[in-house]
Amino acid sequence: MNALNATLKTLACGVGALAITAVMSWSLVESTSTAPGSHAPAQMAKLTVQQRHVWFGQSQPAVLVD
């Protein structure tokens, strides 16, 4: 009977922990989503290519500060 009680207690704690985790996760998702009724613009990745200089080293002279 003692093992049965321990198993039920462990099961109840596990289910409670899963329920709390699910509620908190859903709350986080809801609070960080867009406002109701507004449509979020589609996000697209933007690829930019920076021009490389032909010479080696720095493109501008370094400034030394004492």
Stockholm file with secondary structure:
# STOCKHOLM 1.0

chainA/1-66         MNALNATLKTLACGVGALAITAVMSWSLVESTSTAPGSHAPAQMAKLTVQQRHVWFGQSQPAVLVD
#=GR chainA/1-66 SS CHHHHHHHHHHHHHHHHHHHHHHHHHHHHHHHSCCTTCCCCCCCCCCCCCCCCSSSSCSSCCCCCC
#=GC SS_cons        CHHHHHHHHHHHHHHHHHHHHHHHHHHHHHHHSCCTTCCCCCCCCCCCCCCCCSSSSCSSCCCCCC
//
